[in-house]
Amino acid sequence: MVGEASNGLAAIETVEHTAPDVVVMDLNMPRLSGVETTRRLTEQSPEIRVLVLSVSAEETDALDAILAGASGYLLKDAPVEDVAAGIRAAAAGESLISPKITTMLMARVREREGGGAERVKASLSERELEVLDLVAQGKANPEIAERLFIGETTVRNHISSILAKLQVDNRVQAAVRAVQDRMV
């Protein structure tokens, strides 16, 4: 840990002086909201990853944070191991979202896309589709590896291939795209 801030403006200043790899962000902060702070941080320094840790399981809060540039979104009642995994995932350029939030966001995307025009499926292998399905369920790489009886390095390779084929930047975008295109 290289710094701590009690409000959004102080967080921006602290990040400028300490240049952390990952910022753990609360949404409810004085002076500048966590969403706006996240937006400013990711615009100013795209290499910085922001993991939101919030009490809010509200769809709008999670979606706003992700659209502002958050790399992940975990609820404060998550086990400490999940928070540590979220920080490691963010540092590795990956995304981890609480399963409750993932389920809610996926239902919303399905609802919006219901009855929409049929989309073209990306040319993913069967294994990549299995990995993508687990990503869309909010599973972390170790869980995916365990479920599919493959190594974590293989999972990372599959995810890199999936991101390239779907032409997206992160796991969250891949999961949303998978639901929109009815791949999972």
Backbone as JSON Lines, residues from 0, in Angstrom:
{"i":0,"aa":"M","n":[0.86,-1.17,0.0],"ca":[0.0,0.0,0.0],"c":[0.9,1.24,0.0]}
{"i":1,"aa":"V","n":[0.6,2.15,-0.91],"ca":[1.45,3.33,-1.03],"c":[0.75,4.61,-0.65]}
{"i":2,"aa":"G","n":[-0.56,4.54,-0.41],"ca":[-1.26,5.76,-0.05],"c":[-2.7,5.5,0.32]}
{"i":3,"aa":"E","n":[-3.31,6.52,0.9],"ca":[-4.7,6.45,1.32],"c":[-5.28,7.86,1.2]}
{"i":4,"aa":"A","n":[-6.56,7.94,0.84],"ca":[-7.19,9.25,0.69],"c":[-8.61,9.19,1.24]}
{"i":5,"aa":"S","n":[-9.05,10.3,1.82],"ca":[-10.38,10.33,2.44],"c":[-11.46,10.9,1.53]}
{"i":6,"aa":"N","n":[-11.07,11.43,0.36],"ca":[-12.07,11.93,-0.58],"c":[-11.52,11.81,-2.0]}
{"i":7,"aa":"G","n":[-12.4,12.02,-2.98],"ca":[-12.02,11.83,-4.37],"c":[-10.91,12.73,-4.85]}
{"i":8,"aa":"L","n":[-10.95,14.0,-4.48],"ca":[-9.9,14.92,-4.92],"c":[-8.55,14.55,-4.31]}
{"i":9,"aa":"A","n":[-8.58,14.16,-3.03],"ca":[-7.33,13.72,-2.39],"c":[-6.81,12.43,-3.03]}
{"i":10,"aa":"A","n":[-7.73,11.57,-3.47],"ca":[-7.31,10.33,-4.13],"c":[-6.56,10.63,-5.42]}
{"i":11,"aa":"I","n":[-7.06,11.57,-6.2],"ca":[-6.4,11.94,-7.45],"c":[-5.0,12.49,-7.16]}
{"i":12,"aa":"E","n":[-4.9,13.34,-6.16],"ca":[-3.61,13.91,-5.79],"c":[-2.65,12.82,-5.29]}
{"i":13,"aa":"T","n":[-3.15,11.9,-4.48],"ca":[-2.32,10.82,-3.96],"c":[-1.81,9.94,-5.1]}
{"i":14,"aa":"V","n":[-2.68,9.64,-6.06],"ca":[-2.28,8.81,-7.21],"c":[-1.2,9.52,-8.03]}
{"i":15,"aa":"E","n":[-1.33,10.84,-8.19],"ca":[-0.32,11.59,-8.94],"c":[1.05,11.51,-8.29]}
{"i":16,"aa":"H","n":[1.07,11.46,-6.94],"ca":[2.35,11.45,-6.23],"c":[2.92,10.04,-6.03]}
{"i":17,"aa":"T","n":[2.06,9.03,-6.01],"ca":[2.54,7.68,-5.69],"c":[2.55,6.72,-6.87]}
{"i":18,"aa":"A","n":[1.79,7.01,-7.93],"ca":[1.71,6.18,-9.15],"c":[1.51,4.69,-8.84]}
{"i":19,"aa":"P","n":[0.42,4.33,-8.17],"ca":[0.19,2.91,-7.86],"c":[-0.23,2.14,-9.11]}
{"i":20,"aa":"D","n":[-0.07,0.83,-9.06],"ca":[-0.54,-0.03,-10.15],"c":[-2.06,-0.2,-10.07]}
{"i":21,"aa":"V","n":[-2.57,-0.32,-8.84],"ca":[-4.0,-0.55,-8.62],"c":[-4.5,0.41,-7.55]}
{"i":22,"aa":"V","n":[-5.67,0.98,-7.81],"ca":[-6.36,1.82,-6.83],"c":[-7.61,1.08,-6.39]}
{"i":23,"aa":"V","n":[-7.78,0.92,-5.08],"ca":[-9.01,0.34,-4.55],"c":[-9.91,1.52,-4.19]}
{"i":24,"aa":"M","n":[-11.07,1.58,-4.85],"ca":[-11.93,2.76,-4.81],"c":[-13.29,2.45,-4.17]}
{"i":25,"aa":"D","n":[-13.7,3.33,-3.28],"ca":[-15.07,3.29,-2.75],"c":[-15.9,4.22,-3.62]}
{"i":26,"aa":"L","n":[-17.18,3.94,-3.78],"ca":[-18.02,4.82,-4.58],"c":[-18.51,6.04,-3.8]}
{"i":27,"aa":"N","n":[-18.77,5.86,-2.53],"ca":[-19.32,6.93,-1.71],"c":[-18.22,7.68,-0.99]}
{"i":28,"aa":"M","n":[-17.78,8.78,-1.62],"ca":[-16.73,9.59,-1.03],"c":[-17.15,11.05,-1.08]}
{"i":29,"aa":"P","n":[-16.67,11.83,-0.13],"ca":[-16.98,13.27,-0.17],"c":[-16.2,14.0,-1.26]}
{"i":30,"aa":"R","n":[-16.67,15.14,-1.63],"ca":[-16.05,16.07,-2.57],"c":[-16.1,15.62,-4.02]}
{"i":31,"aa":"L","n":[-15.86,14.36,-4.29],"ca":[-15.89,13.84,-5.65],"c":[-16.25,12.36,-5.55]}
{"i":32,"aa":"S","n":[-17.29,11.94,-6.24],"ca":[-17.74,10.55,-6.13],"c":[-16.67,9.57,-6.61]}
{"i":33,"aa":"G","n":[-16.81,8.33,-6.2],"ca":[-15.88,7.3,-6.64],"c":[-15.95,7.08,-8.14]}
{"i":34,"aa":"V","n":[-17.15,7.2,-8.71],"ca":[-17.3,7.04,-10.16],"c":[-16.54,8.15,-10.89]}
{"i":35,"aa":"E","n":[-16.74,9.4,-10.47],"ca":[-16.06,10.51,-11.13],"c":[-14.56,10.45,-10.9]}
{"i":36,"aa":"T","n":[-14.15,10.05,-9.71],"ca":[-12.72,9.9,-9.42],"c":[-12.12,8.83,-10.33]}
{"i":37,"aa":"T","n":[-12.83,7.71,-10.47],"ca":[-12.37,6.63,-11.36],"c":[-12.24,7.14,-12.79]}
{"i":38,"aa":"R","n":[-13.23,7.87,-13.25],"ca":[-13.21,8.41,-14.62],"c":[-11.97,9.3,-14.81]}
{"i":39,"aa":"R","n":[-11.73,10.19,-13.87],"ca":[-10.59,11.11,-14.0],"c":[-9.26,10.36,-13.95]}
{"i":40,"aa":"L","n":[-9.16,9.41,-13.03],"ca":[-7.91,8.66,-12.9],"c":[-7.6,7.87,-14.17]}
{"i":41,"aa":"T","n":[-8.61,7.2,-14.72],"ca":[-8.35,6.37,-15.9],"c":[-8.15,7.21,-17.15]}
{"i":42,"aa":"E","n":[-8.71,8.4,-17.19],"ca":[-8.44,9.3,-18.32],"c":[-7.03,9.87,-18.24]}
{"i":43,"aa":"Q","n":[-6.61,10.26,-17.03],"ca":[-5.29,10.86,-16.85],"c":[-4.17,9.83,-16.96]}
{"i":44,"aa":"S","n":[-4.43,8.63,-16.45],"ca":[-3.4,7.59,-16.43],"c":[-4.03,6.25,-16.8]}
{"i":45,"aa":"P","n":[-4.17,5.97,-18.08],"ca":[-4.83,4.74,-18.52],"c":[-4.18,3.45,-18.01]}
{"i":46,"aa":"E","n":[-2.91,3.52,-17.63],"ca":[-2.23,2.32,-17.15],"c":[-2.64,1.95,-15.73]}
{"i":47,"aa":"I","n":[-3.24,2.87,-15.0],"ca":[-3.68,2.6,-13.63],"c":[-4.98,1.82,-13.67]}
{"i":48,"aa":"R","n":[-5.06,0.78,-12.87],"ca":[-6.26,-0.04,-12.77],"c":[-7.01,0.33,-11.5]}
{"i":49,"aa":"V","n":[-8.33,0.44,-11.61],"ca":[-9.17,0.79,-10.47],"c":[-10.08,-0.38,-10.16]}
{"i":50,"aa":"L","n":[-10.0,-0.86,-8.93],"ca":[-10.9,-1.9,-8.43],"c":[-11.87,-1.22,-7.49]}
{"i":51,"aa":"V","n":[-13.16,-1.27,-7.82],"ca":[-14.17,-0.67,-6.95],"c":[-14.54,-1.69,-5.89]}
{"i":52,"aa":"L","n":[-14.55,-1.25,-4.65],"ca":[-14.95,-2.06,-3.51],"c":[-16.08,-1.28,-2.85]}
{"i":53,"aa":"S","n":[-17.31,-1.78,-2.99],"ca":[-18.46,-0.99,-2.58],"c":[-19.48,-1.82,-1.82]}
{"i":54,"aa":"V","n":[-20.3,-1.15,-1.03],"ca":[-21.43,-1.81,-0.38],"c":[-22.61,-1.91,-1.34]}
{"i":55,"aa":"S","n":[-22.58,-1.16,-2.42],"ca":[-23.71,-1.08,-3.34],"c":[-23.72,-2.23,-4.33]}
{"i":56,"aa":"A","n":[-24.83,-2.96,-4.32],"ca":[-25.06,-4.0,-5.32],"c":[-26.05,-3.5,-6.37]}
{"i":57,"aa":"E","n":[-26.22,-2.19,-6.43],"ca":[-27.15,-1.6,-7.4],"c":[-26.56,-1.67,-8.8]}
{"i":58,"aa":"E","n":[-27.39,-2.06,-9.73],"ca":[-26.97,-2.19,-11.12],"c":[-26.39,-0.9,-11.67]}
{"i":59,"aa":"T","n":[-27.05,0.22,-11.39],"ca":[-26.59,1.49,-11.94],"c":[-25.22,1.87,-11.39]}
{"i":60,"aa":"D","n":[-24.98,1.61,-10.11],"ca":[-23.67,1.93,-9.53],"c":[-22.58,1.1,-10.19]}
{"i":61,"aa":"A","n":[-22.83,-0.19,-10.34],"ca":[-21.83,-1.08,-10.95],"c":[-21.58,-0.68,-12.39]}
{"i":62,"aa":"L","n":[-22.64,-0.46,-13.14],"ca":[-22.5,-0.1,-14.55],"c":[-21.78,1.24,-14.71]}
{"i":63,"aa":"D","n":[-22.15,2.22,-13.88],"ca":[-21.48,3.53,-13.93],"c":[-19.99,3.39,-13.66]}
{"i":64,"aa":"A","n":[-19.64,2.57,-12.67],"ca":[-18.22,2.39,-12.33],"c":[-17.46,1.72,-13.47]}
{"i":65,"aa":"I","n":[-18.05,0.71,-14.07],"ca":[-17.4,0.0,-15.18],"c":[-17.24,0.93,-16.37]}
{"i":66,"aa":"L","n":[-18.28,1.68,-16.68],"ca":[-18.21,2.61,-17.81],"c":[-17.21,3.74,-17.54]}
{"i":67,"aa":"A","n":[-17.0,4.07,-16.27],"ca":[-16.02,5.1,-15.91],"c":[-14.59,4.59,-16.02]}
{"i":68,"aa":"G","n":[-14.42,3.28,-16.18],"ca":[-13.09,2.73,-16.36],"c":[-12.64,1.74,-15.31]}
{"i":69,"aa":"A","n":[-13.51,1.38,-14.37],"ca":[-13.12,0.42,-13.33],"c":[-12.75,-0.91,-13.96]}
{"i":70,"aa":"S","n":[-11.7,-1.52,-13.45],"ca":[-11.25,-2.83,-13.93],"c":[-12.01,-3.96,-13.27]}
{"i":71,"aa":"G","n":[-12.6,-3.68,-12.14],"ca":[-13.35,-4.71,-11.42],"c":[-14.3,-4.07,-10.44]}
{"i":72,"aa":"Y","n":[-15.23,-4.88,-9.92],"ca":[-16.24,-4.37,-8.99],"c":[-16.56,-5.48,-8.0]}
{"i":73,"aa":"L","n":[-16.16,-5.27,-6.75],"ca":[-16.43,-6.24,-5.71],"c":[-17.24,-5.6,-4.6]}
{"i":74,"aa":"L","n":[-18.06,-6.43,-3.95],"ca":[-18.84,-5.95,-2.83],"c":[-18.02,-6.05,-1.55]}
{"i":75,"aa":"K","n":[-18.26,-5.13,-0.64],"ca":[-17.47,-5.08,0.6],"c":[-17.67,-6.3,1.48]}
{"i":76,"aa":"D","n":[-18.75,-7.04,1.26],"ca":[-18.96,-8.25,2.07],"c":[-18.24,-9.46,1.48]}
{"i":77,"aa":"A","n":[-17.46,-9.25,0.42],"ca":[-16.7,-10.34,-0.2],"c":[-15.6,-10.8,0.76]}
{"i":78,"aa":"P","n":[-15.27,-12.08,0.73],"ca":[-14.16,-12.57,1.57],"c":[-12.87,-11.85,1.2]}
{"i":79,"aa":"V","n":[-12.0,-11.7,2.16],"ca":[-10.73,-10.99,1.94],"c":[-9.93,-11.64,0.81]}
{"i":80,"aa":"E","n":[-10.07,-12.96,0.65],"ca":[-9.36,-13.65,-0.43],"c":[-9.85,-13.15,-1.8]}
{"i":81,"aa":"D","n":[-11.16,-12.86,-1.91],"ca":[-11.7,-12.36,-3.17],"c":[-11.19,-10.94,-3.46]}
{"i":82,"aa":"V","n":[-11.07,-10.14,-2.42],"ca":[-10.55,-8.79,-2.6],"c":[-9.1,-8.86,-3.05]}
{"i":83,"aa":"A","n":[-8.32,-9.72,-2.42],"ca":[-6.92,-9.9,-2.83],"c":[-6.85,-10.4,-4.28]}
{"i":84,"aa":"A","n":[-7.73,-11.33,-4.65],"ca":[-7.77,-11.84,-6.02],"c":[-8.16,-10.72,-6.99]}
{"i":85,"aa":"G","n":[-9.06,-9.85,-6.58],"ca":[-9.47,-8.72,-7.41],"c":[-8.33,-7.76,-7.65]}
{"i":86,"aa":"I","n":[-7.54,-7.51,-6.62],"ca":[-6.38,-6.62,-6.74],"c":[-5.34,-7.25,-7.67]}
{"i":87,"aa":"R","n":[-5.08,-8.55,-7.48],"ca":[-4.12,-9.24,-8.36],"c":[-4.61,-9.25,-9.8]}
{"i":88,"aa":"A","n":[-5.9,-9.49,-9.99],"ca":[-6.47,-9.51,-11.35],"c":[-6.32,-8.14,-12.0]}
{"i":89,"aa":"A","n":[-6.64,-7.1,-11.26],"ca":[-6.52,-5.74,-11.81],"c":[-5.07,-5.45,-12.17]}
{"i":90,"aa":"A","n":[-4.14,-5.82,-11.31],"ca":[-2.71,-5.59,-11.58],"c":[-2.26,-6.33,-12.83]}
{"i":91,"aa":"A","n":[-2.89,-7.47,-13.11],"ca":[-2.54,-8.26,-14.29],"c":[-3.3,-7.83,-15.54]}
{"i":92,"aa":"G","n":[-4.1,-6.76,-15.41],"ca":[-4.87,-6.28,-16.55],"c":[-6.15,-7.04,-16.79]}
{"i":93,"aa":"E","n":[-6.57,-7.82,-15.78],"ca":[-7.79,-8.6,-15.88],"c":[-8.87,-7.95,-15.04]}
{"i":94,"aa":"S","n":[-10.08,-8.5,-15.13],"ca":[-11.21,-7.94,-14.39],"c":[-11.86,-9.0,-13.53]}
{"i":95,"aa":"L","n":[-12.26,-8.61,-12.34],"ca":[-12.99,-9.5,-11.45],"c":[-14.2,-8.73,-10.95]}
{"i":96,"aa":"I","n":[-15.36,-9.33,-11.11],"ca":[-16.6,-8.7,-10.68],"c":[-17.33,-9.69,-9.79]}
{"i":97,"aa":"S","n":[-17.93,-9.18,-8.71],"ca":[-18.7,-10.03,-7.81],"c":[-19.75,-10.8,-8.6]}
{"i":98,"aa":"P","n":[-19.89,-12.09,-8.31],"ca":[-20.89,-12.88,-9.04],"c":[-22.3,-12.28,-9.0]}
{"i":99,"aa":"K","n":[-22.68,-11.69,-7.88],"ca":[-24.01,-11.07,-7.78],"c":[-24.16,-9.95,-8.8]}
{"i":100,"aa":"I","n":[-23.13,-9.14,-8.95],"ca":[-23.15,-8.03,-9.9],"c":[-23.14,-8.58,-11.33]}
{"i":101,"aa":"T","n":[-22.31,-9.58,-11.58],"ca":[-22.22,-10.18,-12.91],"c":[-23.58,-10.73,-13.34]}
{"i":102,"aa":"T","n":[-24.23,-11.45,-12.46],"ca":[-25.55,-12.01,-12.77],"c":[-26.54,-10.92,-13.12]}
{"i":103,"aa":"M","n":[-26.54,-9.86,-12.35],"ca":[-27.46,-8.75,-12.58],"c":[-27.17,-8.06,-13.91]}
{"i":104,"aa":"L","n":[-25.9,-7.79,-14.19],"ca":[-25.54,-7.12,-15.44],"c":[-25.85,-8.0,-16.66]}
{"i":105,"aa":"M","n":[-25.6,-9.28,-16.55],"ca":[-25.89,-10.18,-17.66],"c":[-27.4,-10.25,-17.92]}
{"i":106,"aa":"A","n":[-28.18,-10.28,-16.87],"ca":[-29.64,-10.29,-17.05],"c":[-30.09,-9.02,-17.74]}
{"i":107,"aa":"R","n":[-29.5,-7.9,-17.39],"ca":[-29.86,-6.62,-18.0],"c":[-29.49,-6.59,-19.48]}
{"i":108,"aa":"V","n":[-28.31,-7.08,-19.8],"ca":[-27.88,-7.11,-21.19],"c":[-28.8,-8.03,-21.99]}
{"i":109,"aa":"R","n":[-29.14,-9.19,-21.44],"ca":[-30.05,-10.11,-22.14],"c":[-31.4,-9.45,-22.37]}
{"i":110,"aa":"E","n":[-31.87,-8.74,-21.36],"ca":[-33.15,-8.04,-21.46],"c":[-33.12,-7.01,-22.59]}
{"i":111,"aa":"R","n":[-32.06,-6.25,-22.65],"ca":[-31.93,-5.22,-23.69],"c":[-31.81,-5.82,-25.07]}
{"i":112,"aa":"E","n":[-31.15,-6.98,-25.14],"ca":[-30.9,-7.59,-26.45],"c":[-32.01,-8.53,-26.87]}
{"i":113,"aa":"G","n":[-32.96,-8.81,-25.99],"ca":[-34.06,-9.73,-26.32],"c":[-34.79,-9.25,-27.56]}
{"i":114,"aa":"G","n":[-34.99,-10.14,-28.52],"ca":[-35.71,-9.79,-29.73],"c":[-34.9,-8.97,-30.71]}
{"i":115,"aa":"G","n":[-33.64,-8.66,-30.37],"ca":[-32.8,-7.85,-31.26],"c":[-32.35,-8.66,-32.46]}
{"i":116,"aa":"A","n":[-31.71,-8.0,-33.38],"ca":[-31.23,-8.68,-34.58],"c":[-30.22,-9.75,-34.2]}
{"i":117,"aa":"E","n":[-30.22,-10.85,-34.93],"ca":[-29.27,-11.93,-34.66],"c":[-27.86,-11.43,-34.98]}
{"i":118,"aa":"R","n":[-26.94,-11.73,-34.09],"ca":[-25.57,-11.25,-34.26],"c":[-24.67,-12.36,-34.77]}
{"i":119,"aa":"V","n":[-23.62,-11.95,-35.4],"ca":[-22.66,-12.92,-35.93],"c":[-21.78,-13.41,-34.78]}
{"i":120,"aa":"K","n":[-21.65,-14.72,-34.67],"ca":[-20.82,-15.3,-33.62],"c":[-19.35,-15.23,-34.0]}
{"i":121,"aa":"A","n":[-18.52,-14.92,-33.03],"ca":[-17.07,-14.89,-33.27],"c":[-16.57,-16.32,-33.48]}
{"i":122,"aa":"S","n":[-15.47,-16.47,-34.12],"ca":[-14.93,-17.8,-34.42],"c":[-14.09,-18.31,-33.25]}
{"i":123,"aa":"L","n":[-14.77,-18.64,-32.16],"ca":[-14.1,-19.16,-30.98],"c":[-14.15,-20.69,-30.98]}
{"i":124,"aa":"S","n":[-13.09,-21.3,-30.46],"ca":[-13.07,-22.76,-30.33],"c":[-14.04,-23.16,-29.21]}
{"i":125,"aa":"E","n":[-14.32,-24.46,-29.15],"ca":[-15.21,-24.96,-28.09],"c":[-14.61,-24.66,-26.71]}
{"i":126,"aa":"R","n":[-13.31,-24.83,-26.56],"ca":[-12.65,-24.57,-25.28],"c":[-12.74,-23.09,-24.94]}
{"i":127,"aa":"E","n":[-12.53,-22.21,-25.93],"ca":[-12.63,-20.78,-25.69],"c":[-14.05,-20.41,-25.28]}
{"i":128,"aa":"L","n":[-15.04,-21.06,-25.86],"ca":[-16.44,-20.81,-25.47],"c":[-16.68,-21.26,-24.03]}
{"i":129,"aa":"E","n":[-16.06,-22.37,-23.62],"ca":[-16.19,-22.83,-22.24],"c":[-15.56,-21.8,-21.28]}
{"i":130,"aa":"V","n":[-14.38,-21.33,-21.65],"ca":[-13.68,-20.33,-20.82],"c":[-14.51,-19.04,-20.77]}
{"i":131,"aa":"L","n":[-15.02,-18.61,-21.91],"ca":[-15.82,-17.39,-21.97],"c":[-17.08,-17.5,-21.12]}
{"i":132,"aa":"D","n":[-17.71,-18.66,-21.13],"ca":[-18.9,-18.87,-20.31],"c":[-18.56,-18.7,-18.83]}
{"i":133,"aa":"L","n":[-17.44,-19.25,-18.4],"ca":[-17.03,-19.12,-17.0],"c":[-16.63,-17.69,-16.66]}
{"i":134,"aa":"V","n":[-16.01,-16.98,-17.6],"ca":[-15.69,-15.57,-17.4],"c":[-16.99,-14.79,-17.21]}
{"i":135,"aa":"A","n":[-17.98,-15.07,-18.05],"ca":[-19.27,-14.39,-17.96],"c":[-19.99,-14.68,-16.64]}
{"i":136,"aa":"Q","n":[-19.65,-15.8,-16.02],"ca":[-20.21,-16.14,-14.71],"c":[-19.45,-15.48,-13.57]}
{"i":137,"aa":"G","n":[-18.4,-14.74,-13.9],"ca":[-17.63,-14.03,-12.88],"c":[-16.54,-14.86,-12.24]}
{"i":138,"aa":"K","n":[-16.16,-15.96,-12.86],"ca":[-15.13,-16.83,-12.29],"c":[-13.74,-16.26,-12.55]}
{"i":139,"aa":"A","n":[-12.86,-16.4,-11.57],"ca":[-11.47,-15.98,-11.69],"c":[-10.66,-17.08,-12.37]}
{"i":140,"aa":"N","n":[-9.48,-16.75,-12.84],"ca":[-8.65,-17.71,-13.56],"c":[-8.4,-19.01,-12.79]}
{"i":141,"aa":"P","n":[-8.08,-18.97,-11.48],"ca":[-7.86,-20.24,-10.77],"c":[-9.1,-21.13,-10.77]}
{"i":142,"aa":"E","n":[-10.28,-20.53,-10.64],"ca":[-11.52,-21.31,-10.66],"c":[-11.76,-21.91,-12.04]}
{"i":143,"aa":"I","n":[-11.5,-21.13,-13.08],"ca":[-11.67,-21.63,-14.44],"c":[-10.72,-22.8,-14.69]}
{"i":144,"aa":"A","n":[-9.47,-22.63,-14.28],"ca":[-8.47,-23.69,-14.46],"c":[-8.91,-24.97,-13.76]}
{"i":145,"aa":"E","n":[-9.4,-24.82,-12.54],"ca":[-9.83,-25.99,-11.77],"c":[-11.03,-26.67,-12.42]}
{"i":146,"aa":"R","n":[-11.99,-25.9,-12.84],"ca":[-13.2,-26.47,-13.46],"c":[-12.92,-27.19,-14.77]}
{"i":147,"aa":"L","n":[-11.98,-26.64,-15.55],"ca":[-11.71,-27.2,-16.87],"c":[-10.5,-28.14,-16.88]}
{"i":148,"aa":"F","n":[-9.89,-28.34,-15.7],"ca":[-8.73,-29.22,-15.56],"c":[-7.58,-28.81,-16.48]}
{"i":149,"aa":"I","n":[-7.31,-27.5,-16.47],"ca":[-6.2,-26.96,-17.24],"c":[-5.41,-26.02,-16.34]}
{"i":150,"aa":"G","n":[-4.24,-25.62,-16.77],"ca":[-3.4,-24.72,-15.97],"c":[-3.86,-23.27,-16.1]}
{"i":151,"aa":"E","n":[-3.48,-22.46,-15.12],"ca":[-3.83,-21.04,-15.15],"c":[-3.19,-20.33,-16.34]}
{"i":152,"aa":"T","n":[-2.0,-20.74,-16.72],"ca":[-1.35,-20.13,-17.89],"c":[-2.18,-20.41,-19.14]}
{"i":153,"aa":"T","n":[-2.71,-21.61,-19.25],"ca":[-3.56,-21.96,-20.39],"c":[-4.83,-21.12,-20.37]}
{"i":154,"aa":"V","n":[-5.39,-20.9,-19.19],"ca":[-6.58,-20.04,-19.07],"c":[-6.24,-18.64,-19.56]}
{"i":155,"aa":"R","n":[-5.11,-18.09,-19.1],"ca":[-4.71,-16.75,-19.53],"c":[-4.53,-16.7,-21.05]}
{"i":156,"aa":"N","n":[-3.95,-17.74,-21.62],"ca":[-3.77,-17.78,-23.08],"c":[-5.11,-17.8,-23.8]}
{"i":157,"aa":"H","n":[-6.05,-18.61,-23.29],"ca":[-7.38,-18.65,-23.9],"c":[-8.06,-17.28,-23.8]}
{"i":158,"aa":"I","n":[-7.93,-16.63,-22.65],"ca":[-8.56,-15.33,-22.47],"c":[-7.94,-14.3,-23.42]}
{"i":159,"aa":"S","n":[-6.63,-14.33,-23.57],"ca":[-5.98,-13.42,-24.52],"c":[-6.5,-13.64,-25.93]}
{"i":160,"aa":"S","n":[-6.64,-14.89,-26.31],"ca":[-7.16,-15.22,-27.64],"c":[-8.61,-14.76,-27.79]}
{"i":161,"aa":"I","n":[-9.41,-14.96,-26.76],"ca":[-10.82,-14.54,-26.77],"c":[-10.9,-13.02,-26.94]}
{"i":162,"aa":"L","n":[-10.11,-12.28,-26.16],"ca":[-10.13,-10.82,-26.25],"c":[-9.75,-10.36,-27.65]}
{"i":163,"aa":"A","n":[-8.75,-11.0,-28.24],"ca":[-8.32,-10.61,-29.59],"c":[-9.42,-10.93,-30.61]}
{"i":164,"aa":"K","n":[-10.0,-12.11,-30.52],"ca":[-11.03,-12.5,-31.49],"c":[-12.29,-11.65,-31.38]}
{"i":165,"aa":"L","n":[-12.64,-11.28,-30.14],"ca":[-13.84,-10.45,-29.94],"c":[-13.54,-8.97,-30.13]}
{"i":166,"aa":"Q","n":[-12.27,-8.64,-30.25],"ca":[-11.82,-7.25,-30.4],"c":[-12.3,-6.38,-29.24]}
{"i":167,"aa":"V","n":[-12.04,-6.88,-28.02],"ca":[-12.37,-6.15,-26.8],"c":[-11.12,-6.04,-25.95]}
{"i":168,"aa":"D","n":[-11.17,-5.15,-24.96],"ca":[-9.98,-4.86,-24.15],"c":[-9.87,-5.63,-22.85]}
{"i":169,"aa":"N","n":[-11.01,-6.12,-22.31],"ca":[-10.95,-6.76,-21.01],"c":[-12.04,-7.8,-20.85]}
{"i":170,"aa":"R","n":[-11.99,-8.51,-19.73],"ca":[-12.92,-9.61,-19.45],"c":[-14.36,-9.13,-19.36]}
{"i":171,"aa":"V","n":[-14.57,-7.96,-18.79],"ca":[-15.93,-7.44,-18.65],"c":[-16.54,-7.23,-20.03]}
{"i":172,"aa":"Q","n":[-15.8,-6.59,-20.91],"ca":[-16.3,-6.36,-22.26],"c":[-16.54,-7.69,-22.98]}
{"i":173,"aa":"A","n":[-15.67,-8.65,-22.77],"ca":[-15.84,-9.97,-23.4],"c":[-17.12,-10.64,-22.89]}
{"i":174,"aa":"A","n":[-17.36,-10.55,-21.58],"ca":[-18.56,-11.16,-21.01],"c":[-19.82,-10.49,-21.55]}
{"i":175,"aa":"V","n":[-19.81,-9.18,-21.62],"ca":[-20.97,-8.45,-22.16],"c":[-21.19,-8.84,-23.62]}
{"i":176,"aa":"R","n":[-20.13,-8.88,-24.39],"ca":[-20.23,-9.25,-25.81],"c":[-20.76,-10.67,-25.96]}
{"i":177,"aa":"A","n":[-20.3,-11.57,-25.08],"ca":[-20.75,-12.96,-25.15],"c":[-22.25,-13.07,-24.94]}
{"i":178,"aa":"V","n":[-22.76,-12.29,-24.0],"ca":[-24.2,-12.3,-23.74],"c":[-24.95,-11.63,-24.9]}
{"i":179,"aa":"Q","n":[-24.45,-10.5,-25.36],"ca":[-25.11,-9.8,-26.46],"c":[-25.2,-10.68,-27.71]}
{"i":180,"aa":"D","n":[-24.13,-11.39,-27.99],"ca":[-24.09,-12.23,-29.19],"c":[-24.6,-13.65,-28.93]}
{"i":181,"aa":"R","n":[-25.12,-13.84,-27.74],"ca":[-25.71,-15.13,-27.34],"c":[-24.74,-16.3,-27.49]}
{"i":182,"aa":"M","n":[-23.49,-16.04,-27.1],"ca":[-22.47,-17.1,-27.13],"c":[-22.52,-17.94,-25.86]}
{"i":183,"aa":"V","n":[-23.09,-17.39,-24.81],"ca":[-23.22,-18.12,-23.54],"c":[-24.66,-18.11,-23.09]}
